[in-house]
Amino acid sequence: PGRKDWAAWGFVALAAAGACFSANALFGGTASHVAYVKAQLRIEHLIVESRLGWTEMVAASSARELNEEDLTARFNFFRVYMEGLSKIVNEETSQWEKTILDELAAAATAKAKK
């Protein structure tokens, strides 16, 4: 194919790139993805720390019979884990809500200026 055939595809590629850029700006794709990955990494860190803590707790009490103090410590361990998980999810949800509301306000402001 000649150069003239390829030139037409350049405009299509440019239009597609513009559409992708506009969609990313409109829906906040990049910012949302970064926030999602940060939350995922925080949750993974919580899981690893909890597994290590649980293993340490089980190893420390494996040589003896469980007593009420051990059971209380294990329930408290799960409580701390769930509170940490809930905190991460709530913070991420709050950040997501703020981002959405900011984007809606920016869109309303832009529309009002027209």
C-alpha positions, 0 to 999 in steps of 0.5 A, a space after each residue: 500500500 502507498 503512503 496515501 492509504 496509511 495517511 487515512 489511518 493516521 486520522 483514525 488513530 488520532 481520533 481514537 486517541 482523543 476519544 480515549 483521553 476524553 473518556 479517561 478525563 470524563 470518568 477519572 479512569 487513571 485516578 480511580 485505578 491508582 486509588 484502587 491499586 493503593 487500597 488493594 496493596 493496603 489490604 494485601 499488607 493487612 492480610 500478610 501481617 495478619 497471617 504472620 500474627 496468627 501463625 505466631 499466636 498459634 505457634 506460641 500456644 501449640 505446646 499447651 492447652 488453650 485457655 480462656 485467655 488464649 481464646 480472648 486473644 484470638 477473638 481480639 486478633 480477628 476483631 483488630 483484623 476486621 477493624 483494619 479491613 473496614 477502615 481501609 474499605 471505608 477510607 477508599 469509599 469516602 475517597 471515591 465519593 469525594 472524587 465523584 462529587 468533585 467530578 460532577 461539580 466540575 462538569 456542572 461548572 463547565 456546563 454553566 460557563 457555556 
